[in-house]
Amino acid sequence: MNHKHQIFKIFFQPMGLRAEVPLGSSLLEAAGLVGIELRSDCGGKGLCGKCRVKVHPVGAAGEPQKQEEEFFPREELLEGWRLACLCRALGDLSVEIPQEALESQDGSGKTGLIGSYPADPAVRRVVLEGWVRADLEEGPTDLVGGILGRMARAGMEPQSTWDPQALRDLSQPDTLEGDVSLVWHRLRGITGVRRGSWRHSLGLALDIGTTTLAAYLCDLCTGEVLGSCGAVNPQRRYGEDVISRIGYASQSPGGLEKLRQAVVEGLNGLIRKSLKGAGAERDDLDEVVAVGNTTMLQLLAGMNPHALGVAPYLPVTRSPQDLRGADLGLDIPGGTNVHLLPVISGFVGADALAGILAQEPHKKHETTLIVDIGTNGELVLGNSRALWATSCATGPALEGAHISCGMRAAAGAIHRVWEEDGSLRWEVMGGASQPPRGICGSGIIDAMAAMRKAGILLPSGRLKEGACGVVVDSQGVGRGFTLVQPDQTATGKPIVIELEDVRQVQLAKAALFVGIRFLLRRAGVERVDRLVLTGAFGASFDWRSAVNIGMLPQEAASGQVQVVGNAAGVGAVMALLDHKRRQEAWDLVSRVQVVELAQEVDFALDYAMAMGFPPMEAECA
């Protein structure tokens, strides 16, 4: 018997789902097969310890790997506690998944967009009422000819370009009965044929983030945003940032296709959810516009991002792309046009460009700084005279990853922390009755600022030994600060901010601080008139805490500060509803001057200097 081809059953509880996988498959992979998204902040490398599960029987999972021994005491390993990314199926298994190991599907940080926008779309419906009987009698040589003749007699410009899907639609027997609606696109001609005289035309704007996906359903006739929804990007199971996904796509067998299928899977879920929420059908969708960073858009289009991972970090193309829904695998009518906005550079993508469309710094005399903080921080500075942009690797720590008790912003996450009478207080998402499970990005930034104010955290990033709540090791060195005692948490374990968590925040804050400073220096700007904070994380944290810990320079936040939600999503909606915005976006690409931080002579020194925390007033006295 060939053991390599053995198939084992993996039962996941409490979901009651079953996966069938070959010998040696990881439990993380098995969970993904049945739609269970486990936390995998490290991309399945056994480094973060967030994918903790309990297996039975213990012997069918093999011996624990050395990395697992670092996360579990011996008695827990004997009970069956394992890391799903490292644990391999060697037999039939029952896997118990605790709540904290599940990836939150809440993408609300990018949703909530409402209102109406000017509508002059690239696509519209052309209705031919009762065309067949009358028009086929005119003697056309084919069905397309009959439609073209009818359009000409009605004073409309006949369309010689037809998408293959539109021809397949036309070939259906029921299309020859009664009225017909043509989906006409100004660049691609007829992209679809629908039965009936339904003039309702919907479009979808997609924001494809490294961590979060968002979809905005719009009425192409009225310009109204009908609804929005979000979810975690399923690509996270293969890596938490763009660098890890570039590596996976370039080096792992089948990696590119796995990443492409993962994001398509996530987008299709949002498409179905959007349509259901509006009481609409699949055939109502006539166009899609997508934005995202350069890596995300190339992965969606099936383009290998290898060149983005090596100097000089070039995209395959900066140009906008018009693709077919069928070619991408999206759950929309096959001929539907999918427009990808252009990108600015390898690491300043279409999402940053969409943010410019939404905020219009290029149309204002005042100097605006747009800060989109996520796994990859994108910065745009400018006014009516010039525009500059750069990106900085803020990393996933600001979204709760690589933090020992970190989690995404969802129910049970500590999202606010403040100092009061020398002690730290906190607030949990989901209400006061919700016990905390962990801490999210906004909470960790607040915690750093509050710990500095309380004297717990020193300017160097060390924890003050002897301070209340600081845990020391055998040498008396501060290794962690207990924010929440175990009897107050949902897991029964304390929520601790460890020294390594402080280091992760220092890396992220220094990257953003130096990125802004270099952008201001290149532009010769000493003071920003308007600071715009956006993105799933950027719109949710207290910018004052960010200034206090040296994450935002004082000169960047000394003017007007606006928190606008998801500017990239707004820009995507604008480009969906008004085709002229697409040309504006393409024109802007050539106007933006990209600042490559890695090529700046003083970058490494300035970055190292920015790692520390600014001194408090008492420390300066």
FIFI-176186 format. One record per residue (C-alpha): residue number from 1; x negated, y negated, z. Coordinates in steps of 0.2 Angstrom, whole numbers, plus 2048, in hexadecimal, padded with zeros to 3 digits. Layout:
<sites>
 num east north  up
 NUM    X     Y   Z
...
</sites>
This chain:
<sites>
 num east north  up
   1  800   800 800
   2  7F9   7EF 7FB
   3  7FB   7E5 80C
   4  7F8   7D5 803
   5  809   7D6 7FB
   6  812   7D9 80C
   7  821   7CE 80F
   8  825   7C9 821
   9  835   7C1 828
  10  833   7B1 833
  11  842   7AD 83D
  12  842   79A 843
  13  84C   796 853
  14  857   78D 858
  15  85A   789 845
  16  85F   79B 841
  17  855   79A 831
  18  84B   7A8 829
  19  83C   7A7 81D
  20  834   7B5 814
  21  821   7B3 811
  22  812   7BE 80C
  23  805   7C4 818
  24  7FA   7B6 81F
  25  806   7A7 81C
  26  805   79A 829
  27  815   796 833
  28  814   784 82D
  29  815   78A 81B
  30  823   796 820
  31  82D   788 829
  32  82C   77D 819
  33  833   78A 80E
  34  844   789 818
  35  844   776 81A
  36  83D   775 82B
  37  831   766 82C
  38  825   769 83B
  39  819   75C 840
  40  808   75D 838
  41  800   74C 83B
  42  7EF   754 836
  43  7F5   75C 826
  44  7F5   76E 82D
  45  7E2   76E 832
  46  7E5   772 845
  47  7DF   761 84B
  48  7EF   758 852
  49  7F7   766 85B
  50  809   760 857
  51  80F   770 84F
  52  811   77A 85F
  53  81C   789 85E
  54  820   799 868
  55  81F   7AA 85F
  56  825   7BB 863
  57  81E   7C8 862
  58  80E   7C0 866
  59  804   7CE 85D
  60  80C   7CB 84D
  61  804   7BA 84C
  62  7F2   7C0 84E
  63  7E4   7B9 859
  64  7E5   7A7 85E
  65  7D7   79C 854
  66  7CA   793 85E
  67  7D3   782 85A
  68  7E3   788 862
  69  7DA   78C 872
  70  7D6   779 874
  71  7E9   775 874
  72  7F0   784 87F
  73  7EA   78B 88F
  74  7E8   79E 88F
  75  7F8   7A2 898
  76  802   798 88A
  77  7F9   7A1 87C
  78  7FE   7B2 884
  79  810   7AC 885
  80  80F   7A9 872
  81  80C   796 870
  82  803   793 860
  83  800   785 853
  84  80B   788 844
  85  7FD   782 838
  86  7F0   78F 83E
  87  7FC   79E 843
  88  7FD   7AB 835
  89  80B   7B7 832
  90  804   7C9 834
  91  816   7D0 837
  92  828   7CB 83A
  93  829   7BD 846
  94  835   7B3 850
  95  830   7A1 852
  96  837   795 85F
  97  835   783 85A
  98  836   776 868
  99  83E   765 864
 100  82D   75B 865
 101  825   766 857
 102  833   761 84A
 103  82F   752 83F
 104  83C   744 841
 105  846   741 831
 106  84A   730 836
 107  845   724 829
 108  84F   715 82F
 109  840   70A 831
 110  841   707 81E
 111  854   707 81C
 112  862   6FA 821
 113  860   6F0 811
 114  871   6E8 80D
 115  878   6DA 802
 116  879   6D6 7EF
 117  86C   6D1 7E3
 118  86C   6C9 7D1
 119  871   6D7 7C5
 120  86A   6D8 7B3
 121  866   6EA 7B2
 122  85C   6F3 7A5
 123  86A   700 7A3
 124  87D   6FF 7A0
 125  88C   709 79B
 126  893   707 789
 127  8A5   70E 789
 128  8AC   715 778
 129  8BF   718 77B
 130  8C6   727 771
 131  8B8   727 765
 132  8B8   739 75E
 133  8C8   73A 755
 134  8C6   729 74C
 135  8B4   729 749
 136  8B1   73A 743
 137  8BE   737 735
 138  8B2   729 72E
 139  8A7   737 728
 140  897   737 732
 141  88A   745 72F
 142  888   748 742
 143  88F   743 753
 144  882   736 756
 145  887   72E 745
 146  899   72D 74B
 147  894   724 75B
 148  888   718 752
 149  895   714 745
 150  8A1   710 753
 151  895   705 75C
 152  891   6FC 74C
 153  8A3   6F8 748
 154  8A6   6F2 75A
 155  898   6E5 757
 156  88B   6EF 762
 157  879   6F2 75D
 158  878   705 758
 159  86B   70F 762
 160  860   71A 758
 161  856   720 767
 162  85F   72E 771
 163  858   738 780
 164  859   74B 77E
 165  864   74C 78D
 166  870   740 785
 167  871   74B 775
 168  874   75A 780
 169  882   750 789
 170  88A   74C 778
 171  88A   75E 773
 172  895   764 781
 173  8A7   768 77A
 174  8B0   75D 787
 175  8A6   74E 782
 176  8B0   74E 771
 177  8C0   74B 77B
 178  8C6   73A 77F
 179  8BB   72B 785
 180  8A8   72B 786
 181  89C   721 790
 182  88A   71E 789
 183  87C   71A 795
 184  872   70D 78C
 185  860   708 791
 186  858   6F9 789
 187  847   702 787
 188  84C   715 785
 189  85D   713 77B
 190  86B   720 780
 191  865   72A 78F
 192  876   732 793
 193  887   736 78D
 194  896   737 79A
 195  8A8   73C 798
 196  8B5   72F 79B
 197  8B5   71C 79B
 198  8AD   71A 7AC
 199  8A3   70A 7AC
 200  89C   70C 7BE
 201  889   70C 7BD
 202  87E   70F 7CC
 203  86B   70F 7CE
 204  85F   714 7DC
 205  850   70B 7E2
 206  843   716 7EB
 207  835   712 7F6
 208  829   720 7F7
 209  81E   71D 807
 210  810   728 80D
 211  81A   72C 81D
 212  82C   727 819
 213  837   728 80A
 214  846   71B 807
 215  854   71A 7FA
 216  85F   70C 7F6
 217  86F   70F 7EC
 218  875   700 7E2
 219  883   6FB 7D7
 220  87B   6F6 7C7
 221  88A   6EC 7C1
 222  88D   6E1 7D1
 223  87B   6E1 7D9
 224  881   6E8 7E9
 225  877   6F4 7F4
 226  883   701 7F8
 227  879   70B 805
 228  868   710 80A
 229  860   71F 813
 230  84F   726 817
 231  845   735 81C
 232  833   73B 820
 233  829   73E 810
 234  827   752 810
 235  815   750 809
 236  810   74D 81B
 237  80E   75F 81D
 238  7FF   75E 811
 239  7F7   74F 819
 240  7FC   73F 823
 241  7F3   732 818
 242  7EF   72F 805
 243  7DD   735 807
 244  7E2   746 80D
 245  7EF   748 800
 246  7E3   743 7F2
 247  7D7   750 7F9
 248  7E5   75D 7F9
 249  7EB   759 7E8
 250  7D9   75A 7E1
 251  7D2   768 7EA
 252  7E0   775 7EF
 253  7E6   781 7E3
 254  7F7   77B 7DD
 255  7F5   76C 7E9
 256  7FB   75F 7DC
 257  80B   768 7D8
 258  80F   76C 7EA
 259  80E   75A 7EF
 260  818   755 7E0
 261  826   761 7E4
 262  826   75C 7F6
 263  829   74A 7F3
 264  836   74E 7E5
 265  83E   759 7F3
 266  83F   74B 7FF
 267  846   73F 7F1
 268  853   74B 7EC
 269  859   74C 7FD
 270  85B   739 7FE
 271  863   738 7ED
 272  871   745 7F2
 273  873   73C 803
 274  875   72B 7FA
 275  882   731 7EE
 276  88C   73A 7FB
 277  88C   72B 807
 278  893   720 7F9
 279  8A0   72D 7F2
 280  896   72D 7E2
 281  891   73B 7D6
 282  881   73F 7CE
 283  887   739 7BD
 284  88A   728 7C4
 285  877   725 7C5
 286  870   71C 7B5
 287  85E   717 7BB
 288  852   718 7C9
 289  843   70C 7CD
 290  835   713 7D9
 291  828   70A 7E2
 292  81A   711 7ED
 293  807   710 7F0
 294  7FD   716 7E1
 295  7FA   727 7E7
 296  80C   72B 7EB
 297  812   725 7D9
 298  804   72F 7D1
 299  809   73F 7DB
 300  81C   73C 7D6
 301  817   73B 7C4
 302  80C   74A 7C5
 303  7FC   741 7C2
 304  7ED   747 7CC
 305  7E7   73A 7D7
 306  7D5   740 7D7
 307  7CE   730 7D0
 308  7D5   726 7DF
 309  7CA   730 7EB
 310  7B9   72B 7E3
 311  7B1   71A 7DF
 312  7B7   70F 7D7
 313  7C8   716 7DD
 314  7D2   713 7CC
 315  7E4   718 7C9
 316  7E8   721 7B9
 317  7F1   712 7B3
 318  7F7   702 7BB
 319  805   700 7AE
 320  818   703 7B2
 321  81F   714 7AD
 322  830   719 7A6
 323  833   72B 7A9
 324  841   737 7A7
 325  84A   73E 7B6
 326  849   750 7AF
 327  836   74F 7AD
 328  834   74A 7BF
 329  840   757 7C6
 330  84B   74A 7CE
 331  85D   74F 7D2
 332  864   742 7C6
 333  86B   743 7B4
 334  85C   74A 7A9
 335  85A   73B 79D
 336  85C   72E 7AB
 337  84E   721 7AB
 338  842   721 7BA
 339  838   711 7BA
 340  828   710 7C4
 341  822   6FF 7C8
 342  810   6FB 7C3
 343  802   6FC 7D0
 344  7F5   6EE 7D4
 345  7E6   6FA 7D7
 346  7E1   70B 7DE
 347  7E6   707 7F0
 348  7F2   6F8 7ED
 349  802   6FF 7E6
 350  813   6FC 7DF
 351  81A   6FA 7F1
 352  80E   6EB 7F3
 353  814   6E4 7E3
 354  826   6E6 7E7
 355  823   6DD 7F7
 356  81C   6CE 7ED
 357  82C   6CF 7E2
 358  837   6CE 7F2
 359  82D   6C1 7FC
 360  828   6B6 7ED
 361  818   6AF 7F4
 362  813   6AB 7E2
 363  821   69E 7E1
 364  81E   695 7F1
 365  811   687 7F5
 366  80F   68E 807
 367  802   69C 80A
 368  80B   6AC 80E
 369  803   6BC 815
 370  80D   6CC 812
 371  807   6DA 81E
 372  80F   6EB 81A
 373  809   6F7 828
 374  80A   709 826
 375  7FE   718 824
 376  7F6   70D 817
 377  7F6   6FA 81B
 378  7F9   6EF 80C
 379  7F6   6DC 80D
 380  7FB   6CF 801
 381  7F6   6BC 803
 382  7FA   6AE 7F7
 383  804   69F 7F1
 384  809   698 7E1
 385  7F7   695 7DC
 386  7EF   6A6 7DF
 387  7F2   6B8 7E6
 388  7E6   6C4 7EF
 389  7E9   6D5 7F5
 390  7E0   6E3 7FE
 391  7E4   6F3 808
 392  7DD   6FA 818
 393  7DD   70C 81F
 394  7E7   708 82F
 395  7EA   71B 830
 396  7F9   725 837
 397  7F6   720 849
 398  801   711 847
 399  80F   71D 843
 400  80C   728 851
 401  801   735 849
 402  7EF   739 851
 403  7F6   733 861
 404  7F6   740 86F
 405  808   73D 874
 406  80D   734 864
 407  81C   736 85A
 408  826   72D 84C
 409  832   71F 850
 410  841   72A 854
 411  84D   72E 863
 412  842   732 872
 413  833   727 86D
 414  82D   71A 878
 415  82D   70A 86D
 416  82B   6FC 879
 417  81E   6FA 887
 418  81B   6EB 892
 419  812   6E6 8A2
 420  81C   6E1 8B1
 421  814   6DD 8C2
 422  804   6E7 8BE
 423  80E   6F6 8B8
 424  813   6FC 8A7
 425  825   6FE 8A2
 426  82C   706 893
 427  83C   708 888
 428  841   717 87E
 429  84A   718 86D
 430  85B   71F 86F
 431  860   716 87F
 432  85C   717 892
 433  864   728 894
 434  857   72F 887
 435  848   737 890
 436  838   733 887
 437  82F   740 87C
 438  821   736 876
 439  81B   725 870
 440  81C   71D 85F
 441  812   711 856
 442  81A   701 85D
 443  819   708 86E
 444  807   70C 86D
 445  803   6FA 867
 446  80D   6F3 876
 447  805   6FF 882
 448  7F3   6F9 87D
 449  7F8   6E7 87F
 450  801   6EB 890
 451  7F2   6F5 896
 452  7E6   6E7 892
 453  7F1   6DB 89B
 454  7F2   6E6 8AA
 455  7DF   6E9 8AA
 456  7E0   6FB 8A7
 457  7D8   6FA 896
 458  7C7   6F1 894
 459  7C1   6E6 885
 460  7B6   6F4 87F
 461  7C4   701 87F
 462  7C0   70A 88F
 463  7CC   70E 89C
 464  7C9   706 8AD
 465  7C5   713 8B9
 466  7CE   711 8C9
 467  7DD   708 8C1
 468  7EE   710 8C6
 469  7F3   71D 8B9
 470  7E2   720 8B2
 471  7DC   732 8B1
 472  7C9   735 8B3
 473  7BE   744 8AE
 474  7B2   74D 8B9
 475  7A5   73F 8B6
 476  7B1   731 8BB
 477  7B4   72B 8AA
 478  7C6   725 8A5
 479  7CD   731 899
 480  7E0   72D 899
 481  7EE   722 8A0
 482  7FE   72A 8A5
 483  80C   71F 89E
 484  81A   72B 8A3
 485  81A   738 8B1
 486  81F   74A 8AC
 487  830   74A 8B6
 488  836   73B 8AB
 489  833   743 89A
 490  83D   74E 88F
 491  82F   75B 88D
 492  82A   75C 89F
 493  818   756 89B
 494  811   745 89E
 495  80F   738 891
 496  7FD   733 891
 497  7F4   726 887
 498  7E3   72F 885
 499  7D2   726 882
 500  7D2   72E 871
 501  7E3   726 86D
 502  7DB   715 872
 503  7CD   719 865
 504  7DA   71D 857
 505  7E3   70C 85A
 506  7D2   703 85A
 507  7CE   70A 849
 508  7DF   705 842
 509  7E0   6F4 84A
 510  7CE   6F0 844
 511  7D2   6F5 832
 512  7E1   6E9 831
 513  7D8   6DB 83A
 514  7C9   6DB 82F
 515  7D4   6DD 81F
 516  7DE   6CE 823
 517  7CE   6C4 828
 518  7C5   6C8 818
 519  7D5   6C4 80E
 520  7D6   6B3 816
 521  7C3   6B0 813
 522  7C4   6B5 801
 523  7D3   6A9 7FE
 524  7CB   69B 808
 525  7DA   69A 814
 526  7D8   695 826
 527  7EA   696 82B
 528  7F9   6A0 825
 529  809   697 823
 530  814   6A6 823
 531  811   6B8 829
 532  81C   6C5 822
 533  81C   6D6 82B
 534  824   6E4 822
 535  825   6F7 820
 536  82C   704 82B
 537  81F   700 839
 538  81B   6EE 835
 539  82D   6E9 838
 540  82F   6F2 848
 541  821   6ED 853
 542  81E   6DE 85E
 543  812   6D3 854
 544  80D   6CA 864
 545  806   6DA 86B
 546  7FC   6DC 85B
 547  7F4   6CB 85D
 548  7F0   6CF 86F
 549  7E6   6DF 86B
 550  7DD   6D7 85C
 551  7E7   6E0 84F
 552  7EE   6CF 847
 553  7E2   6C0 846
 554  7E9   6B1 84F
 555  7E8   6A6 83F
 556  7F3   6B3 836
 557  801   6B1 843
 558  7FF   69F 847
 559  80D   699 83B
 560  81E   6A0 837
 561  820   6B3 83A
 562  82D   6BD 831
 563  832   6CF 834
 564  83B   6D4 824
 565  83E   6E7 824
 566  839   6F0 814
 567  833   6E3 808
 568  82E   6F0 7FC
 569  83F   6F7 7FC
 570  847   6E6 7F8
 571  83B   6E4 7EA
 572  83F   6F5 7E3
 573  852   6F0 7E4
 574  84E   6E0 7DB
 575  845   6E9 7CD
 576  853   6F5 7CB
 577  861   6E8 7CA
 578  858   6DC 7BF
 579  84D   6E2 7B0
 580  844   6D1 7AF
 581  83C   6D4 7C0
 582  833   6E3 7B8
 583  82A   6D7 7AC
 584  826   6CB 7BB
 585  81E   6DA 7C4
 586  813   6DE 7B6
 587  80E   6CC 7B4
 588  80A   6CB 7C6
 589  7FE   6DA 7C5
 590  7F1   6CF 7BB
 591  7F3   6C1 7C7
 592  7EE   6CA 7D7
 593  7DC   6CA 7DC
 594  7D8   6DA 7E5
 595  7CB   6D9 7F3
 596  7C2   6EA 7F5
 597  7BD   6EA 808
 598  7B1   6F8 806
 599  7A6   6ED 7FA
 600  7A6   6DE 806
 601  794   6DD 80D
 602  799   6D9 81F
 603  7A8   6E5 820
 604  7A0   6F2 82A
 605  799   6E6 837
 606  7A9   6DC 838
 607  7B3   6EC 83A
 608  7A8   6F2 848
 609  7AA   6E1 851
 610  7BD   6E2 84F
 611  7BE   6F3 858
 612  7BE   6EA 869
 613  7CD   6E2 872
 614  7CD   6CF 874
 615  7C9   6C9 886
 616  7D8   6C4 890
 617  7D9   6B3 899
 618  7D4   6BA 8A9
 619  7C5   6C3 8A2
 620  7BF   6B2 89A
 621  7C0   6A9 8AA
</sites>
